[in-house]
Amino acid sequence: MSEERHSQMAVHPLQVADAGELLKRGAIVRRTKIVMAVVLVVLGLGAARTVVSRMQNNKELEAGVVERGHNYVKTTLAKSSEAGQTIALPGTLQGYTQSPIYARAGGYVKRWTKDIGARVTRGELLAEIETPETDLQLSQAIAVQQQTQFSLDLAKSTAARWDALRKKDVVSQQELEEKRSASDQAASNLAAAVANVQRLSQLQGFKKLLAPTDGVITKRNVDTGDLIDAGAGGGLSRALFIVTQTDPLRLYINVPQSYAQLIKVGQTVVVTQAELSGQKFEGKVARTGASIDTQSRTLQVEVSLPNKEGILLPGAFVQVALPLALSRSLSIPNNALIIRGEGTMVAVIDEKNRVNIQPVQLGRNYGVKVEVMSGLKGGERLVLNPPDSLSAGDEVTFVAADDDKVAEPAGGKGKGDAQKQKP
């Protein structure tokens, strides 16, 4: 617009300085618009990112809900035991023979020749006993025997003379019978005297204590000069010596009635002792009691245990691992059981991966596993550690235990393997 035009309109024209300021204002406005556009774009990108993030979170939440809706369980198969069960029972080692030795003749200990720990053979001298009373009694018995012998000789000669006189009718028959009776009585007295001498002679033979068997002296209760009474005198505590045969050893264990039918003579057992770490000793079932004790309801079993090296000692406390004969009954892990008010049950998975609650009747408890008497036929897939929320009809996704995995067929995975894969 020209100055004339401005004059006509009564508008003063802009000065040169005002024009420059106007230009600056225009630039500021343009920059402001650019900044605002950038801010709007940033806000739009942020809003889009938020929307996308929320959509992704919603998808993950839905997937998590679906995932948690699945019941994942670990399973095992109900099957017969592949090996016999083994039970551990305590026992105490005993010598195969344990012979307490008592004095048969009373007297004083003259000397002893073997101490505890000494190995002896049968018939070896252990101790000698002085028996002065028995010696005097034997001397007296010998004198009595001689007297009765003289009396018998006299009675026989007298009876012979009276028999001759009777033939001449000098004496009566009654007198002859009396002389014959006196001869017979003298013969009987002599027999009694001879028997008494033999008895006392045998008692003198017991002055020497001899080992009745090969073994080890495990106890000595006498010393030189001790007064010894004849006979047992009240139990093992009064025994002069105890000789124990240490090879082999005996071992008695009491097997519960529930396992009694599975014990067989000749079975091999493994014996361990806590103090002999890492060492195992094999023995055999020698015999059984063939009856159940009515008090403890157990079967007594004798085990014969070789001990050639003498490592095991009589009287030691040991553990006996007793293998039982193979049982054809089903066995399942204890953690597959469901204990409820209705009884003992298990969770069985069918072909459609649905749960059925099956009641079972249990038999022997083997510790880790338990015997099933009825309720299962074998081959059923059971849920391990079933949760309390598990109920009949629930659909589950299972993972087989390591010892029950289905083998892969040639060329790819089997149905069982595919079923184990989690979605």
MIVEX-946706 format. One record per residue (C-alpha): x, y, z; residue number from 1. Coordinates in nm, 4 decimals, always signed. Each point is the difference from the previous one (the first is absolute). Layout:
% MIVEX-946706
node x: X y: Y z: Z num: NUM
...
% end
This chain:
% MIVEX-946706
node x: +0.0000 y: +0.0000 z: +0.0000 num: 1
node x: +0.1461 y: +0.3335 z: -0.0953 num: 2
node x: +0.0354 y: +0.3037 z: +0.2168 num: 3
node x: -0.2723 y: +0.1713 z: -0.1912 num: 4
node x: -0.2342 y: -0.2750 z: +0.0744 num: 5
node x: +0.0954 y: +0.0078 z: +0.3666 num: 6
node x: -0.0508 y: +0.3771 z: -0.0012 num: 7
node x: -0.3403 y: -0.0332 z: -0.1429 num: 8
node x: -0.0925 y: -0.2572 z: +0.2584 num: 9
node x: +0.1534 y: +0.2012 z: +0.2791 num: 10
node x: +0.2345 y: -0.2877 z: +0.0827 num: 11
node x: +0.3589 y: +0.0767 z: +0.0583 num: 12
node x: +0.2352 y: -0.2323 z: -0.1904 num: 13
node x: +0.2330 y: -0.2313 z: +0.1980 num: 14
node x: +0.3390 y: +0.1089 z: +0.0649 num: 15
node x: +0.2959 y: -0.2064 z: -0.1108 num: 16
node x: +0.0736 y: -0.1088 z: +0.3572 num: 17
node x: -0.3560 y: -0.1186 z: +0.0472 num: 18
node x: +0.0291 y: -0.2178 z: -0.3082 num: 19
node x: +0.3067 y: -0.1827 z: +0.1385 num: 20
node x: -0.1752 y: -0.0691 z: +0.3275 num: 21
node x: -0.2951 y: -0.1421 z: -0.1844 num: 22
node x: +0.2295 y: -0.2383 z: -0.1823 num: 23
node x: +0.1456 y: -0.1204 z: +0.3263 num: 24
node x: -0.3446 y: -0.0674 z: +0.1390 num: 25
node x: -0.0884 y: -0.2069 z: -0.3039 num: 26
node x: +0.3069 y: -0.2158 z: +0.0467 num: 27
node x: -0.0861 y: -0.0572 z: +0.3631 num: 28
node x: -0.3494 y: -0.1083 z: -0.0949 num: 29
node x: +0.1349 y: -0.2466 z: -0.2531 num: 30
node x: +0.2417 y: -0.1496 z: +0.2492 num: 31
node x: -0.2760 y: -0.0298 z: +0.2556 num: 32
node x: -0.2153 y: -0.1853 z: -0.2468 num: 33
node x: +0.2854 y: -0.2385 z: -0.0803 num: 34
node x: +0.0619 y: -0.0701 z: +0.3696 num: 35
node x: -0.3684 y: -0.0583 z: +0.0601 num: 36
node x: -0.0124 y: -0.2368 z: -0.2975 num: 37
node x: +0.2993 y: -0.1909 z: +0.1339 num: 38
node x: -0.1574 y: -0.0207 z: +0.3453 num: 39
node x: -0.3252 y: -0.1227 z: -0.1495 num: 40
node x: +0.1848 y: -0.2635 z: -0.1992 num: 41
node x: +0.1895 y: -0.1154 z: +0.3130 num: 42
node x: -0.3230 y: -0.0152 z: +0.1988 num: 43
node x: -0.1640 y: -0.1934 z: -0.2792 num: 44
node x: +0.2851 y: -0.2489 z: -0.0091 num: 45
node x: -0.0173 y: -0.0372 z: +0.3786 num: 46
node x: -0.3723 y: -0.0568 z: -0.0103 num: 47
node x: +0.0427 y: -0.2586 z: -0.2771 num: 48
node x: +0.2722 y: -0.1760 z: +0.1964 num: 49
node x: -0.2229 y: -0.0081 z: +0.3088 num: 50
node x: -0.2885 y: -0.1436 z: -0.1995 num: 51
node x: +0.2227 y: -0.2631 z: -0.1588 num: 52
node x: +0.1537 y: -0.0883 z: +0.3392 num: 53
node x: -0.3419 y: -0.0373 z: +0.1569 num: 54
node x: -0.1180 y: -0.2164 z: -0.2835 num: 55
node x: +0.3087 y: -0.2193 z: +0.0388 num: 56
node x: -0.0504 y: -0.0198 z: +0.3770 num: 57
node x: -0.3599 y: -0.1016 z: -0.0545 num: 58
node x: +0.1097 y: -0.2777 z: -0.2317 num: 59
node x: +0.2606 y: -0.1204 z: +0.2519 num: 60
node x: -0.2570 y: +0.0151 z: +0.2782 num: 61
node x: -0.2442 y: -0.2033 z: -0.2055 num: 62
node x: +0.2745 y: -0.2513 z: -0.0820 num: 63
node x: +0.0921 y: -0.0202 z: +0.3708 num: 64
node x: -0.3611 y: -0.0625 z: +0.0931 num: 65
node x: -0.0194 y: -0.2780 z: -0.2563 num: 66
node x: +0.3337 y: -0.1370 z: +0.1190 num: 67
node x: -0.1098 y: -0.0021 z: +0.3635 num: 68
node x: -0.3212 y: -0.1647 z: -0.1013 num: 69
node x: +0.1956 y: -0.3150 z: -0.0899 num: 70
node x: +0.0717 y: -0.2571 z: +0.2744 num: 71
node x: +0.3571 y: -0.1250 z: -0.0326 num: 72
node x: +0.0754 y: -0.3153 z: +0.1983 num: 73
node x: +0.2786 y: -0.2545 z: +0.0279 num: 74
node x: -0.1012 y: -0.3624 z: -0.0415 num: 75
node x: +0.1208 y: -0.3552 z: +0.0453 num: 76
node x: -0.1237 y: -0.3418 z: -0.1083 num: 77
node x: -0.1495 y: -0.2649 z: +0.2256 num: 78
node x: +0.2079 y: -0.3113 z: -0.0632 num: 79
node x: +0.1394 y: -0.3100 z: +0.1641 num: 80
node x: +0.3316 y: +0.0219 z: +0.1784 num: 81
node x: +0.2907 y: -0.0712 z: -0.2330 num: 82
node x: +0.2079 y: -0.1226 z: +0.2936 num: 83
node x: -0.0701 y: -0.1473 z: +0.3400 num: 84
node x: -0.0249 y: +0.2266 z: +0.2985 num: 85
node x: +0.2742 y: +0.0285 z: +0.2599 num: 86
node x: -0.0596 y: +0.0674 z: +0.3674 num: 87
node x: +0.2616 y: +0.0982 z: +0.2581 num: 88
node x: -0.0226 y: -0.1610 z: +0.3424 num: 89
node x: +0.2253 y: +0.0287 z: +0.3062 num: 90
node x: +0.1801 y: -0.2960 z: +0.1486 num: 91
node x: +0.2755 y: -0.1065 z: +0.2399 num: 92
node x: +0.2874 y: -0.2254 z: -0.1007 num: 93
node x: +0.0535 y: -0.3196 z: +0.1963 num: 94
node x: +0.2611 y: -0.2716 z: -0.0124 num: 95
node x: -0.1028 y: -0.3091 z: -0.1918 num: 96
node x: +0.0587 y: -0.1887 z: +0.3232 num: 97
node x: +0.0369 y: +0.1708 z: +0.3369 num: 98
node x: +0.1087 y: -0.2481 z: +0.2663 num: 99
node x: +0.0032 y: +0.0990 z: +0.3667 num: 100
node x: +0.2364 y: -0.2268 z: +0.1960 num: 101
node x: -0.0778 y: -0.0920 z: +0.3616 num: 102
node x: +0.1891 y: -0.2074 z: +0.2534 num: 103
node x: -0.1346 y: -0.3522 z: +0.0417 num: 104
node x: +0.2127 y: -0.0584 z: +0.3104 num: 105
node x: +0.0241 y: +0.2429 z: +0.2917 num: 106
node x: +0.3368 y: +0.1230 z: +0.1215 num: 107
node x: +0.2602 y: +0.2737 z: -0.0515 num: 108
node x: +0.1435 y: +0.1363 z: -0.3225 num: 109
node x: +0.3543 y: -0.1291 z: -0.0261 num: 110
node x: +0.0871 y: +0.1904 z: -0.3195 num: 111
node x: -0.1539 y: +0.1308 z: -0.3222 num: 112
node x: +0.1695 y: -0.0070 z: -0.3392 num: 113
node x: -0.2186 y: +0.2081 z: -0.2340 num: 114
node x: -0.1186 y: +0.3584 z: +0.0297 num: 115
node x: -0.2636 y: +0.2026 z: -0.1877 num: 116
node x: +0.0657 y: +0.0390 z: -0.3715 num: 117
node x: +0.2011 y: -0.3213 z: -0.0213 num: 118
node x: -0.0907 y: -0.2362 z: -0.2814 num: 119
node x: -0.0339 y: -0.3616 z: +0.1129 num: 120
node x: -0.0616 y: -0.3328 z: -0.1654 num: 121
node x: -0.2266 y: -0.2757 z: +0.1207 num: 122
node x: +0.1473 y: -0.1920 z: +0.2945 num: 123
node x: +0.2581 y: +0.2659 z: +0.0885 num: 124
node x: +0.0652 y: +0.0533 z: +0.3720 num: 125
node x: -0.1523 y: +0.3166 z: +0.1480 num: 126
node x: +0.0492 y: -0.0431 z: +0.3759 num: 127
node x: +0.0705 y: -0.2554 z: +0.2762 num: 128
node x: -0.1904 y: -0.0397 z: +0.3264 num: 129
node x: +0.1258 y: -0.1513 z: +0.3240 num: 130
node x: -0.2631 y: -0.2317 z: +0.1552 num: 131
node x: +0.1320 y: -0.1254 z: +0.3386 num: 132
node x: -0.3421 y: -0.1158 z: +0.1196 num: 133
node x: -0.0613 y: -0.2012 z: -0.3151 num: 134
node x: +0.3461 y: -0.1542 z: +0.0277 num: 135
node x: -0.0714 y: -0.1152 z: +0.3583 num: 136
node x: -0.3392 y: -0.1326 z: -0.0993 num: 137
node x: +0.1608 y: -0.2005 z: -0.2808 num: 138
node x: +0.2556 y: -0.1499 z: +0.2401 num: 139
node x: -0.2774 y: -0.0921 z: +0.2405 num: 140
node x: -0.2047 y: -0.1539 z: -0.2804 num: 141
node x: +0.2959 y: -0.2121 z: -0.1126 num: 142
node x: +0.0461 y: -0.1304 z: +0.3569 num: 143
node x: -0.3714 y: -0.0840 z: +0.0239 num: 144
node x: +0.0253 y: -0.1825 z: -0.3315 num: 145
node x: +0.2859 y: -0.2100 z: +0.1330 num: 146
node x: -0.1968 y: -0.0789 z: +0.3175 num: 147
node x: -0.3035 y: -0.1115 z: -0.1964 num: 148
node x: +0.2248 y: -0.2114 z: -0.2204 num: 149
node x: +0.1369 y: -0.1826 z: +0.3046 num: 150
node x: -0.3529 y: -0.0428 z: +0.1371 num: 151
node x: -0.1129 y: -0.1433 z: -0.3337 num: 152
node x: +0.2871 y: -0.2479 z: -0.0108 num: 153
node x: -0.0813 y: -0.1163 z: +0.3537 num: 154
node x: -0.3709 y: -0.0276 z: -0.0748 num: 155
node x: +0.0681 y: -0.2055 z: -0.3145 num: 156
node x: +0.2314 y: -0.2452 z: +0.1811 num: 157
node x: -0.2454 y: -0.0341 z: +0.2871 num: 158
node x: -0.2884 y: -0.0686 z: -0.2360 num: 159
node x: +0.2106 y: -0.2643 z: -0.1800 num: 160
node x: +0.0846 y: -0.1822 z: +0.3277 num: 161
node x: -0.3623 y: +0.0033 z: +0.1160 num: 162
node x: -0.1069 y: -0.1334 z: -0.3349 num: 163
node x: +0.2340 y: -0.2978 z: +0.0480 num: 164
node x: -0.1308 y: -0.0555 z: +0.3545 num: 165
node x: -0.3562 y: +0.0058 z: -0.1282 num: 166
node x: +0.0783 y: -0.2790 z: -0.2408 num: 167
node x: +0.1068 y: -0.2095 z: +0.3009 num: 168
node x: -0.3200 y: +0.1088 z: +0.1789 num: 169
node x: +0.2028 y: +0.1622 z: +0.2790 num: 170
node x: -0.1738 y: +0.3407 z: -0.0220 num: 171
node x: -0.3519 y: +0.0957 z: -0.0883 num: 172
node x: -0.1155 y: +0.1500 z: -0.3279 num: 173
node x: -0.0920 y: +0.3205 z: +0.1827 num: 174
node x: +0.3533 y: +0.0544 z: +0.1201 num: 175
node x: +0.1329 y: -0.0607 z: -0.3509 num: 176
node x: -0.2382 y: +0.2610 z: -0.1469 num: 177
node x: +0.1121 y: +0.2559 z: +0.2589 num: 178
node x: +0.3650 y: -0.0474 z: -0.0971 num: 179
node x: -0.0842 y: +0.0336 z: -0.3700 num: 180
node x: -0.1969 y: +0.3200 z: +0.0740 num: 181
node x: +0.2955 y: +0.1437 z: +0.1918 num: 182
node x: +0.2219 y: -0.0718 z: -0.3038 num: 183
node x: -0.2425 y: +0.1774 z: -0.2344 num: 184
node x: -0.0200 y: +0.3036 z: +0.2327 num: 185
node x: +0.3774 y: +0.0200 z: +0.0090 num: 186
node x: +0.0062 y: -0.0016 z: -0.3833 num: 187
node x: -0.2524 y: +0.2833 z: -0.0102 num: 188
node x: +0.1986 y: +0.2018 z: +0.2518 num: 189
node x: +0.3095 y: -0.0457 z: -0.2118 num: 190
node x: -0.1846 y: +0.1234 z: -0.3114 num: 191
node x: -0.1164 y: +0.3092 z: +0.1910 num: 192
node x: +0.3531 y: +0.0667 z: +0.1242 num: 193
node x: +0.1407 y: -0.0332 z: -0.3523 num: 194
node x: -0.2619 y: +0.2441 z: -0.1365 num: 195
node x: +0.0859 y: +0.2516 z: +0.2715 num: 196
node x: +0.3690 y: -0.0259 z: -0.0848 num: 197
node x: -0.0794 y: +0.0587 z: -0.3692 num: 198
node x: -0.2143 y: +0.3049 z: +0.0842 num: 199
node x: +0.2705 y: +0.1597 z: +0.2093 num: 200
node x: +0.2619 y: -0.0825 z: -0.2632 num: 201
node x: -0.2086 y: +0.1820 z: -0.2621 num: 202
node x: -0.0325 y: +0.2987 z: +0.2341 num: 203
node x: +0.3755 y: +0.0082 z: +0.0257 num: 204
node x: +0.0086 y: +0.0170 z: -0.3796 num: 205
node x: -0.1899 y: +0.3295 z: +0.0223 num: 206
node x: +0.2924 y: +0.1553 z: +0.1836 num: 207
node x: +0.1174 y: +0.1121 z: -0.3439 num: 208
node x: -0.2219 y: +0.2440 z: -0.1891 num: 209
node x: +0.0260 y: -0.0621 z: -0.3753 num: 210
node x: -0.1301 y: +0.2058 z: -0.2932 num: 211
node x: -0.3178 y: -0.1652 z: -0.1350 num: 212
node x: +0.0413 y: +0.1502 z: -0.3494 num: 213
node x: +0.2260 y: +0.2158 z: -0.2139 num: 214
node x: -0.0459 y: +0.3690 z: +0.0670 num: 215
node x: +0.1050 y: +0.3054 z: +0.1971 num: 216
node x: -0.0030 y: +0.0521 z: +0.3757 num: 217
node x: -0.2451 y: +0.2880 z: +0.0374 num: 218
node x: -0.0307 y: -0.0090 z: +0.3793 num: 219
node x: +0.2102 y: -0.1195 z: +0.2963 num: 220
node x: -0.1498 y: +0.0227 z: +0.3480 num: 221
node x: +0.2597 y: -0.1858 z: +0.2094 num: 222
node x: +0.3463 y: +0.0558 z: +0.1403 num: 223
node x: +0.2544 y: -0.2132 z: +0.1802 num: 224
node x: -0.1183 y: -0.1018 z: +0.3495 num: 225
node x: -0.3730 y: +0.0655 z: -0.0585 num: 226
node x: -0.2408 y: -0.2389 z: +0.1718 num: 227
node x: -0.2095 y: -0.1779 z: -0.2616 num: 228
node x: -0.3406 y: -0.1566 z: +0.0579 num: 229
node x: -0.1085 y: -0.2871 z: -0.2186 num: 230
node x: -0.2843 y: +0.0596 z: -0.2443 num: 231
node x: -0.1442 y: +0.2988 z: -0.1846 num: 232
node x: -0.0740 y: +0.1886 z: +0.3194 num: 233
node x: -0.2358 y: +0.2599 z: -0.1422 num: 234
node x: +0.0604 y: +0.0814 z: -0.3640 num: 235
node x: +0.2609 y: +0.1293 z: -0.2389 num: 236
node x: +0.1355 y: +0.2518 z: +0.2503 num: 237
node x: +0.1479 y: -0.2922 z: +0.1992 num: 238
node x: +0.1630 y: -0.1683 z: -0.2992 num: 239
node x: +0.3759 y: -0.0412 z: +0.0366 num: 240
node x: +0.0634 y: +0.0527 z: -0.3714 num: 241
node x: -0.2102 y: +0.0734 z: -0.3067 num: 242
node x: +0.1306 y: -0.1368 z: -0.3312 num: 243
node x: -0.1598 y: +0.1551 z: -0.3105 num: 244
node x: +0.0302 y: -0.1254 z: -0.3561 num: 245
node x: +0.0342 y: +0.3137 z: -0.2160 num: 246
node x: -0.0008 y: -0.1543 z: -0.3478 num: 247
node x: -0.2711 y: -0.0133 z: -0.1086 num: 248
node x: -0.2188 y: +0.2298 z: +0.2080 num: 249
node x: -0.3706 y: -0.0290 z: +0.0744 num: 250
node x: -0.2415 y: +0.2870 z: -0.0388 num: 251
node x: -0.3650 y: -0.0029 z: +0.1048 num: 252
node x: -0.2503 y: +0.2515 z: -0.1369 num: 253
node x: -0.3754 y: +0.0349 z: +0.0518 num: 254
node x: -0.1878 y: +0.0475 z: -0.3275 num: 255
node x: -0.3502 y: +0.1576 z: +0.0185 num: 256
node x: -0.2895 y: -0.2281 z: -0.0797 num: 257
node x: -0.0866 y: +0.1921 z: -0.3191 num: 258
node x: +0.3344 y: -0.1073 z: -0.1528 num: 259
node x: +0.0220 y: -0.3485 z: +0.1505 num: 260
node x: -0.1316 y: -0.1809 z: -0.3098 num: 261
node x: +0.2707 y: +0.1604 z: -0.2157 num: 262
node x: +0.2921 y: -0.1410 z: +0.2001 num: 263
node x: +0.1728 y: -0.2971 z: -0.1608 num: 264
node x: +0.2803 y: -0.2172 z: +0.1419 num: 265
node x: +0.3210 y: +0.0610 z: -0.1928 num: 266
node x: -0.0689 y: +0.3643 z: -0.0782 num: 267
node x: +0.3066 y: +0.2255 z: -0.0019 num: 268
node x: -0.0030 y: +0.2916 z: +0.2438 num: 269
node x: +0.2340 y: +0.2968 z: +0.0374 num: 270
node x: +0.1256 y: +0.0881 z: +0.3479 num: 271
node x: +0.1471 y: +0.3417 z: +0.0821 num: 272
node x: +0.1417 y: +0.1511 z: +0.3172 num: 273
node x: +0.0038 y: +0.3751 z: +0.0634 num: 274
node x: +0.3571 y: -0.0072 z: +0.1297 num: 275
node x: +0.1218 y: -0.1806 z: -0.3150 num: 276
node x: -0.0970 y: +0.2634 z: -0.2537 num: 277
node x: -0.0074 y: -0.1175 z: -0.3590 num: 278
node x: +0.0401 y: -0.3688 z: +0.0837 num: 279
node x: -0.2725 y: -0.2514 z: -0.0789 num: 280
node x: -0.0148 y: -0.3650 z: +0.1032 num: 281
node x: -0.2123 y: -0.2630 z: -0.1701 num: 282
node x: -0.1782 y: -0.2729 z: +0.1899 num: 283
node x: -0.2785 y: -0.2480 z: -0.0682 num: 284
node x: -0.3302 y: -0.0816 z: +0.1640 num: 285
node x: +0.0787 y: -0.3289 z: +0.1756 num: 286
node x: -0.3440 y: -0.0760 z: +0.1457 num: 287
node x: -0.3191 y: +0.1574 z: +0.1292 num: 288
node x: -0.2134 y: -0.0545 z: +0.3062 num: 289
node x: -0.2846 y: -0.1245 z: -0.2248 num: 290
node x: -0.2528 y: +0.1727 z: +0.2277 num: 291
node x: -0.1156 y: +0.3488 z: +0.0904 num: 292
node x: +0.0634 y: +0.1192 z: +0.3542 num: 293
node x: -0.3390 y: +0.0860 z: +0.1495 num: 294
node x: +0.1485 y: +0.2777 z: +0.2138 num: 295
node x: +0.1949 y: +0.1955 z: -0.2618 num: 296
node x: -0.1647 y: -0.1365 z: -0.3191 num: 297
node x: +0.3413 y: -0.0630 z: -0.1518 num: 298
node x: +0.1841 y: -0.2933 z: -0.1557 num: 299
node x: +0.3409 y: -0.0873 z: +0.1416 num: 300
node x: +0.2605 y: -0.0444 z: -0.2733 num: 301
node x: +0.3540 y: -0.1309 z: +0.0497 num: 302
node x: +0.2758 y: +0.1288 z: -0.2284 num: 303
node x: +0.3360 y: -0.1741 z: -0.0381 num: 304
node x: +0.2815 y: +0.2500 z: -0.0583 num: 305
node x: +0.3563 y: -0.1030 z: -0.0991 num: 306
node x: +0.2721 y: +0.1774 z: +0.1976 num: 307
node x: +0.3288 y: -0.1525 z: -0.1119 num: 308
node x: +0.1991 y: +0.3190 z: +0.0510 num: 309
node x: -0.1517 y: +0.0634 z: +0.3421 num: 310
node x: -0.1047 y: +0.3571 z: -0.0819 num: 311
node x: -0.3433 y: -0.0371 z: +0.1555 num: 312
node x: -0.0220 y: -0.0492 z: +0.3749 num: 313
node x: -0.2685 y: -0.1937 z: +0.1891 num: 314
node x: -0.2400 y: +0.2295 z: +0.1804 num: 315
node x: +0.0261 y: +0.2816 z: -0.2576 num: 316
node x: -0.3168 y: +0.1828 z: -0.1098 num: 317
node x: -0.0497 y: -0.0195 z: -0.3778 num: 318
node x: -0.2559 y: +0.0772 z: -0.2703 num: 319
node x: -0.1244 y: -0.2788 z: -0.2256 num: 320
node x: -0.1270 y: +0.0803 z: -0.3513 num: 321
node x: -0.2388 y: -0.2844 z: -0.0713 num: 322
node x: -0.1123 y: -0.0365 z: -0.3647 num: 323
node x: -0.3525 y: -0.1303 z: -0.0374 num: 324
node x: -0.1322 y: -0.2248 z: -0.2723 num: 325
node x: -0.1468 y: +0.1791 z: -0.3020 num: 326
node x: -0.3627 y: +0.0997 z: +0.0507 num: 327
node x: -0.2301 y: +0.0140 z: -0.3047 num: 328
node x: -0.2335 y: +0.2514 z: +0.1597 num: 329
node x: -0.0215 y: +0.3616 z: -0.1138 num: 330
node x: +0.1957 y: +0.2664 z: +0.1817 num: 331
node x: -0.0316 y: +0.3771 z: -0.0258 num: 332
node x: +0.1868 y: +0.2927 z: +0.1612 num: 333
node x: -0.1337 y: +0.1254 z: +0.3307 num: 334
node x: -0.0342 y: +0.3535 z: -0.1392 num: 335
node x: -0.2624 y: -0.1227 z: -0.2490 num: 336
node x: -0.2520 y: -0.0663 z: +0.2784 num: 337
node x: -0.2924 y: +0.2273 z: +0.0802 num: 338
node x: -0.1150 y: -0.0289 z: +0.3610 num: 339
node x: -0.3524 y: +0.1326 z: +0.0442 num: 340
node x: -0.2993 y: -0.0673 z: +0.2151 num: 341
node x: -0.1323 y: -0.2488 z: -0.2543 num: 342
node x: +0.3176 y: -0.2092 z: +0.0347 num: 343
node x: +0.3248 y: -0.0466 z: -0.1859 num: 344
node x: -0.0157 y: +0.0858 z: -0.3714 num: 345
node x: +0.2162 y: +0.0774 z: -0.3016 num: 346
node x: -0.0453 y: +0.2389 z: -0.2941 num: 347
node x: -0.0027 y: -0.1951 z: -0.3291 num: 348
node x: +0.0382 y: +0.1738 z: -0.3398 num: 349
node x: -0.2004 y: -0.1515 z: -0.2878 num: 350
node x: +0.0587 y: +0.0176 z: -0.3783 num: 351
node x: -0.1678 y: +0.3415 z: -0.0181 num: 352
node x: +0.2335 y: +0.1402 z: +0.2660 num: 353
node x: -0.2801 y: +0.0272 z: +0.2504 num: 354
node x: +0.0312 y: -0.0892 z: +0.3654 num: 355
node x: -0.1884 y: -0.2862 z: +0.1624 num: 356
node x: +0.0169 y: -0.0465 z: +0.3780 num: 357
node x: +0.0417 y: -0.3729 z: +0.0690 num: 358
node x: -0.0205 y: -0.1576 z: +0.3509 num: 359
node x: +0.2677 y: -0.2595 z: +0.0767 num: 360
node x: +0.0759 y: -0.2543 z: +0.2701 num: 361
node x: +0.3584 y: -0.0043 z: +0.1243 num: 362
node x: +0.2214 y: -0.2861 z: +0.1153 num: 363
node x: +0.3598 y: +0.0072 z: +0.1250 num: 364
node x: +0.1800 y: +0.3304 z: +0.0325 num: 365
node x: +0.3538 y: -0.0146 z: -0.1409 num: 366
node x: +0.0971 y: +0.3492 z: +0.1161 num: 367
node x: +0.0238 y: +0.1894 z: -0.3308 num: 368
node x: -0.2642 y: -0.2141 z: -0.1694 num: 369
node x: -0.3140 y: -0.1748 z: +0.1159 num: 370
node x: -0.1658 y: -0.3184 z: -0.1215 num: 371
node x: -0.3451 y: +0.0259 z: -0.1610 num: 372
node x: -0.2271 y: -0.2976 z: +0.0664 num: 373
node x: -0.3039 y: +0.1145 z: -0.1999 num: 374
node x: -0.1292 y: +0.2988 z: -0.1971 num: 375
node x: +0.2626 y: -0.0020 z: -0.2772 num: 376
node x: +0.0699 y: -0.2491 z: -0.2789 num: 377
node x: +0.3444 y: +0.1237 z: -0.0995 num: 378
node x: +0.1148 y: +0.2490 z: -0.2623 num: 379
node x: -0.2177 y: +0.2880 z: +0.1255 num: 380
node x: +0.1578 y: +0.3456 z: -0.0047 num: 381
node x: -0.0166 y: +0.1526 z: +0.3478 num: 382
node x: +0.0462 y: +0.3600 z: +0.1093 num: 383
node x: +0.2923 y: +0.0598 z: +0.2366 num: 384
node x: -0.0500 y: +0.2485 z: +0.2841 num: 385
node x: -0.3606 y: +0.0701 z: -0.1014 num: 386
node x: -0.1185 y: +0.3465 z: +0.1183 num: 387
node x: -0.3002 y: +0.0315 z: +0.2274 num: 388
node x: -0.1851 y: +0.1912 z: -0.2735 num: 389
node x: +0.0223 y: -0.2937 z: -0.2414 num: 390
node x: -0.3369 y: -0.1627 z: -0.0555 num: 391
node x: -0.1579 y: -0.2557 z: -0.2299 num: 392
node x: -0.0478 y: +0.1208 z: -0.3576 num: 393
node x: +0.2800 y: +0.2597 z: +0.0043 num: 394
node x: +0.2042 y: +0.0124 z: -0.3203 num: 395
node x: +0.3737 y: -0.0052 z: +0.0608 num: 396
node x: +0.3260 y: +0.0159 z: -0.1906 num: 397
node x: +0.2446 y: -0.2519 z: +0.1405 num: 398
node x: +0.3743 y: -0.0484 z: +0.0097 num: 399
node x: +0.1125 y: -0.3601 z: +0.0556 num: 400
node x: +0.2531 y: -0.0818 z: +0.2697 num: 401
node x: +0.3505 y: -0.0911 z: -0.1142 num: 402
node x: -0.0472 y: -0.3714 z: +0.0620 num: 403
node x: -0.3360 y: -0.0096 z: -0.1843 num: 404
node x: +0.0750 y: +0.1925 z: -0.3192 num: 405
node x: -0.1325 y: -0.1504 z: -0.3202 num: 406
node x: +0.2767 y: -0.1024 z: -0.2369 num: 407
node x: +0.0222 y: +0.1917 z: -0.3278 num: 408
node x: -0.0928 y: -0.2068 z: -0.3053 num: 409
node x: +0.2307 y: -0.0005 z: -0.2989 num: 410
node x: -0.0483 y: +0.3058 z: -0.2210 num: 411
node x: -0.1478 y: +0.2482 z: +0.2427 num: 412
node x: -0.1722 y: +0.0713 z: +0.3295 num: 413
node x: -0.2723 y: -0.2198 z: +0.1318 num: 414
node x: -0.3351 y: +0.1060 z: +0.1292 num: 415
node x: +0.1229 y: -0.0236 z: +0.3548 num: 416
node x: +0.2902 y: +0.2354 z: -0.0731 num: 417
node x: -0.2242 y: +0.2480 z: -0.1750 num: 418
node x: -0.2299 y: -0.0031 z: +0.2971 num: 419
node x: +0.2873 y: +0.0916 z: +0.2308 num: 420
node x: +0.0721 y: +0.3244 z: -0.1867 num: 421
node x: -0.1488 y: +0.3017 z: +0.1703 num: 422
node x: -0.1870 y: +0.2430 z: -0.2274 num: 423
% end
